[in-house]
Amino acid sequence: QVQLVESGGGLVQPGGSLRLSCTVSINMFSLEYMGWYRRTPGKSARELVASIFSGGQPNYADSVKGRFTISTDDSENTINLPMSNLMPEDPAVYYCTFLYRRTTYWGQGTQVTVSS
């Protein structure tokens, strides 16, 4: 059974850092595409934050370039998103996603709040 669970969200002050993790129940080498998306308050659609295809280079939304980094840890089966210099426009529910055997899977989301 394919499962993914996000963690690491929370409340942080502007300029602070958080590290999101997505724990995956299957072998990371099987994943074709991995990404983080977010849904900001008042919007119905999720927007891309960062993504990477297997064996490819990471892709980032312009608004997070230089501040967020997508990475994987094959030994722990996690897709990670360290975030630094968090800004007032970053609060959202962040979702992990991946493509496995032609099926896209989504996590339940983790809330990130930026407030002083």
MILO-395905 format. One record per residue: residue number from 1; residue in three letters; z, x, y of N, C-alpha, C in turn. Coordinates in steps of 0.2 Angstrom, whole numbers, plus 5000, padded with zeros to 4 digits. Layout:
// MILO-395905
R   seq   type   n.pz   n.px   n.py   ca.pz   ca.px   ca.py   c.pz   c.px   c.py
R   NUM    ALA      Z      X      Y       Z       X       Y      Z      X      Y
...
//
This chain:
// MILO-395905
R   seq   type   n.pz   n.px   n.py   ca.pz   ca.px   ca.py   c.pz   c.px   c.py
R     1    GLN   5000   5004   4994    5000    5000    5000   5000   5004   5006
R     2    VAL   4996   5003   5011    4995    5007    5017   5000   5004   5022
R     3    GLN   5004   5009   5025    5009    5007    5030   5009   5012   5035
R     4    LEU   5011   5010   5041    5012    5015    5046   5017   5012   5051
R     5    VAL   5022   5017   5053    5027    5015    5057   5028   5020   5063
R     6    GLU   5028   5017   5069    5029    5021    5075   5036   5022   5077
R     7    SER   5037   5027   5080    5044    5028    5082   5044   5033   5089
R     8    GLY   5049   5033   5092    5050    5038    5098   5049   5035   5105
R     9    GLY   5048   5028   5105    5048    5025    5111   5055   5025   5114
R    10    GLY   5055   5023   5121    5061    5022    5124   5060   5022   5132
R    11    LEU   5066   5023   5135    5066    5023    5142   5067   5030   5145
R    12    VAL   5063   5032   5150    5063    5038    5152   5062   5038   5160
R    13    GLN   5064   5043   5163    5063    5043    5171   5056   5046   5172
R    14    PRO   5054   5044   5178    5047    5047    5180   5047   5055   5180
R    15    GLY   5042   5058   5177    5042    5065    5176   5045   5067   5169
R    16    GLY   5048   5062   5166    5051    5064    5159   5046   5064   5154
R    17    SER   5049   5066   5148    5045    5066    5142   5047   5062   5136
R    18    LEU   5043   5060   5132    5044    5057    5125   5039   5059   5120
R    19    ARG   5041   5059   5114    5037    5061    5109   5036   5055   5104
R    20    LEU   5030   5052   5103    5029    5046    5099   5027   5049   5092
R    21    SER   5029   5046   5087    5027    5048    5080   5025   5042   5076
R    22    CYS   5020   5043   5072    5017    5037    5068   5018   5040   5060
R    23    THR   5022   5037   5056    5023    5040    5050   5018   5035   5045
R    24    VAL   5014   5039   5041    5009    5036    5037   5010   5036   5030
R    25    SER   5009   5031   5026    5011    5031    5019   5006   5034   5014
R    26    ILE   5000   5036   5017    4995    5039    5013   4994   5046   5015
R    27    ASN   4990   5050   5011    4988    5057    5012   4984   5057   5019
R    28    MET   4986   5061   5023    4983    5062    5030   4976   5064   5029
R    29    PHE   4974   5068   5024    4967    5071    5023   4962   5065   5022
R    30    SER   4965   5059   5020    4961    5053    5019   4958   5050   5025
R    31    LEU   4962   5051   5030    4960    5047    5036   4954   5050   5040
R    32    GLU   4950   5045   5042    4944    5047    5045   4944   5047   5053
R    33    TYR   4949   5043   5055    4950    5043    5063   4957   5041   5064
R    34    MET   4960   5044   5069    4967    5043    5071   4967   5042   5078
R    35    GLY   4972   5037   5081    4972    5037    5088   4978   5033   5090
R    36    TRP   4980   5034   5096    4985    5030    5100   4982   5026   5105
R    37    TYR   4984   5020   5106    4982    5015    5111   4988   5012   5114
R    38    ARG   4987   5009   5120    4992    5006    5123   4990   4999   5126
R    39    ARG   4995   4995   5126    4994    4988    5130   4999   4988   5136
R    40    THR   4996   4988   5142    5001    4988    5147   5002   4980   5149
R    41    PRO   5008   4979   5153    5010    4973    5155   5005   4969   5158
R    42    GLY   5003   4963   5157    4998    4959    5160   4991   4959   5157
R    43    LYS   4990   4964   5153    4984    4965    5150   4984   4963   5142
R    44    SER   4978   4960   5140    4978    4957    5133   4975   4963   5129
R    45    ALA   4971   4967   5132    4967    4972    5127   4971   4978   5127
R    46    ARG   4971   4982   5122    4973    4988    5121   4968   4993   5123
R    47    GLU   4971   4999   5127    4966    5004    5129   4968   5010   5126
R    48    LEU   4962   5014   5125    4963    5021    5122   4967   5025   5126
R    49    VAL   4972   5029   5122    4976    5034    5125   4973   5041   5123
R    50    ALA   4973   5042   5116    4970    5048    5113   4968   5046   5106
R    51    SER   4963   5050   5104    4960    5049    5097   4957   5055   5095
R    52    ILE   4956   5056   5088    4953    5061    5085   4950   5059   5079
R    53    PHE   4944   5061   5077    4941    5060    5071   4942   5066   5066
R    54    SER   4943   5065   5060    4944    5070    5055   4939   5076   5056
R    55    GLY   4942   5082   5058    4938    5088    5059   4935   5089   5065
R    56    GLY   4937   5084   5070    4934    5084    5077   4939   5086   5082
R    57    GLN   4937   5086   5088    4941    5087    5094   4944   5081   5097
R    58    PRO   4950   5082   5099    4953    5076    5102   4950   5073   5108
R    59    ASN   4951   5067   5109    4948    5063    5115   4954   5060   5119
R    60    TYR   4954   5060   5125    4959    5058    5129   4957   5053   5135
R    61    ALA   4960   5048   5136    4959    5044    5142   4960   5049   5148
R    62    ASP   4956   5048   5154    4957    5052    5159   4964   5052   5162
R    63    SER   4967   5046   5162    4974    5046    5165   4979   5050   5162
R    64    VAL   4978   5052   5156    4983    5056    5152   4981   5063   5150
R    65    LYS   4975   5065   5152    4973    5072    5151   4978   5077   5154
R    66    GLY   4980   5082   5150    4984    5087    5153   4992   5085   5152
R    67    ARG   4993   5079   5150    5000    5076    5150   5002   5074   5143
R    68    PHE   4997   5072   5139    4998    5069    5132   4994   5074   5127
R    69    THR   4996   5074   5121    4993    5078    5116   4993   5074   5110
R    70    ILE   4988   5073   5106    4988    5070    5100   4987   5076   5095
R    71    SER   4992   5075   5090    4992    5080    5084   4994   5077   5078
R    72    THR   4993   5080   5072    4995    5078    5066   4999   5083   5062
R    73    ASP   5003   5081   5058    5007    5085    5054   5006   5083   5047
R    74    ASP   5002   5087   5043    5000    5085    5037   5006   5085   5032
R    75    SER   5011   5089   5033    5016    5090    5028   5021   5084   5029
R    76    GLU   5021   5081   5035    5026    5075    5036   5022   5069   5036
R    77    ASN   5015   5069   5036    5011    5063    5036   5013   5059   5042
R    78    THR   5012   5063   5048    5013    5059    5054   5007   5061   5059
R    79    ILE   5006   5056   5064    5002    5057    5069   5006   5056   5075
R    80    ASN   5006   5062   5079    5011    5063    5085   5007   5062   5091
R    81    LEU   5011   5060   5096    5009    5060    5103   5015   5062   5108
R    82    PRO   5015   5069   5109    5020    5071    5114   5017   5069   5121
R    83    MET   5022   5066   5125    5020    5064    5131   5024   5068   5137
R    84    SER   5021   5070   5142    5025    5074    5147   5023   5071   5154
R    85    ASN   5028   5072   5158    5026    5070    5165   5024   5063   5165
R    86    LEU   5028   5059   5162    5027    5052    5162   5027   5049   5169
R    87    MET   5023   5044   5170    5022    5041    5177   5023   5034   5177
R    88    PRO   5024   5031   5183    5025    5024    5183   5019   5019   5180
R    89    GLU   5013   5022   5179    5008    5018    5176   5008   5019   5169
R    90    ASP   5012   5023   5166    5012    5024    5158   5016   5019   5154
R    91    PRO   5020   5015   5157    5024    5010    5153   5019   5005   5149
R    92    ALA   5021   5004   5143    5016    5000    5139   5019   5000   5132
R    93    VAL   5016   4996   5128    5018    4996    5121   5012   5001   5118
R    94    TYR   5014   5006   5114    5010    5011    5112   5009   5009   5104
R    95    TYR   5002   5009   5102    5001    5008    5095   4997   5014   5092
R    96    CYS   4999   5015   5086    4996    5020    5082   4990   5016   5078
R    97    THR   4985   5020   5076    4980    5017    5072   4976   5022   5069
R    98    PHE   4973   5020   5063    4969    5025    5059   4964   5021   5055
R    99    LEU   4959   5024   5053    4953    5022    5049   4954   5025   5042
R   100    TYR   4954   5021   5037    4955    5023    5030   4951   5019   5026
R   101    ARG   4946   5022   5023    4941    5018    5018   4939   5012   5021
R   102    ARG   4936   5013   5027    4932    5008    5031   4937   5002   5034
R   103    THR   4943   5003   5033    4948    4998    5036   4952   5001   5041
R   104    THR   4953   4998   5047    4957    5000    5053   4964   4997   5052
R   105    TYR   4969   5001   5052    4976    4999    5052   4979   5000   5059
R   106    TRP   4984   4996   5060    4987    4996    5066   4995   4996   5065
R   107    GLY   4999   4999   5069    5006    4998    5068   5008   4993   5073
R   108    GLN   5015   4992   5073    5018    4986    5076   5019   4988   5084
R   109    GLY   5019   4994   5085    5019    4996    5092   5026   4999   5094
R   110    THR   5027   5003   5099    5033    5005    5101   5033   5005   5109
R   111    GLN   5038   5003   5112    5039    5002    5119   5040   5008   5122
R   112    VAL   5037   5010   5128    5038    5015    5132   5039   5012   5139
R   113    THR   5045   5014   5142    5047    5012    5149   5048   5018   5153
R   114    VAL   5045   5018   5159    5047    5023    5164   5050   5020   5170
R   115    SER   5056   5022   5171    5060    5019    5177   5065   5024   5179
R   116    SER   5066   5024   5185    5072    5028    5188   5078   5024   5189
//
